[in-house]
Amino acid sequence: MNPADNQGNQLNQELKIKSILSDHLGIAVQDLTPNADLREDLNAEELEIADLLMKLEKELAIRISREDAKRIKTVGDILEYFQD
C-alpha cells in the first residue's frame, strides 16, 4: 500500500470519528482537539460517553473492551484507539 493512501485513510477515519463526536455531543468539530477531555471540557456524562462509544463501535465495526472504554478520557484517546 502506498504510504500516502494510508495517510489519507487515517485522515478520513479521523474526520468520520470527529463528525460522529460532533453530532453526538453537539460540539463543533473545531472544538474537538486531541486534548479535549470528554467529561471536563466537553461536559459529557457517563451515559453519553457509553452511547457514543457504542455508536463508534457500530459505525466503525470495531469492538471496544470494557477495560479500554474505561481508559478513554479525551478526544485524542478515541482517535488513537480507532486508528490503531
Residue pairs with C-beta under 8 A, 6 or more apart in sequence:
10 83
13 60
13 82
13 83
14 79
14 83
16 59
16 60
17 56
17 60
17 78
17 79
17 82
18 29
18 32
18 75
18 79
19 29
20 52
20 55
20 56
20 59
21 27
21 32
21 52
21 75
21 78
22 28
22 29
22 32
24 48
24 51
24 52
24 55
25 42
25 44
25 48
25 52
27 42
31 42
32 42
32 75
33 75
33 76
34 74
34 75
34 76
34 79
35 74
35 75
35 76
36 42
36 74
36 75
36 76
37 73
37 74
38 44
38 49
38 72
38 73
38 74
38 75
39 45
39 49
39 73
42 75
44 52
49 72
50 69
53 64
53 69
53 72
56 62
56 64
56 78
56 82
57 63
57 64
60 82
62 82
64 72
64 81
68 81
71 77
72 78
72 81
